[in-house]
Amino acid sequence: QPLIGIIVAMQEELEVVLQSLQQPQAHQRAGMTFYQGIYAGSPVVAVICGVGKVNAALCTQILISEFHTQRIINIGVAGGLHPEIQPGDVVIADTLMQHDMDLRPLGLARGHFYRMDTHAFPSDPMLLQWARQACADLKNHRFFVGRIVTGDQFIASPELAQELHQHFDALACEMESASIAQVCFLNHIPFICIRSISDNANTGAHMDFAQFTPIAAANATTLLQNMIPLC
Ligand code: ADE
């Protein structure tokens, strides 16, 4: 059975995994706690990576190099950018880009990397299919499949949200997944990101964010319970 790395954003989501983790073992690396055990019948390592791209990238490389995880699933919250997407909805990433990578003075398009084969990291097609299946069971919440953009910025302005949506054709924004995707891409490890929408990345974002955290945690439980046995 492949070992699955689960990177979650919040304590609430980790609790959900830990409650059902059999034979749990905790390991400390780089200030993060990695919980190894059996979840929904499969061997997993679950961890909170912290906020932002550096934390997320470091955490991902540790999962791959030290724990030898063969698949990586990232669960968390995101700000909705598409006008139809509401808090509580779920977005599965099919491609991921870093919106704060900006080498325009060197002649590169926004979000494009210097001397790298790609700028939009794709999710693994099998994991994407299993994520769709897992999402079909979400009660009272819609799900969307499309691009998620990542940057070291909490987006809380309607102008910026609209601009990211239009420029990158992105459904949602958050602060980790495209850096996890980049590390997985470089290591040839299948990756998927599934995010619950906590806010609309506008002026009320910080309030919605607090209110929708429990819903996001509930969505994460359903998704992981449904998806892990498929992986
Ligand atoms: N995660 C959840 N909401 C977000 C937002 N508005 N901007 C960045 N990351 C987020």
Residues whose N, C-alpha, C, O or C-beta is under 5 A from the ligand:
A	BS01	ADE	V77 A78 G79 Q153 F154 I155 A156 C173 E174 M175 S198 D199 A201 A205
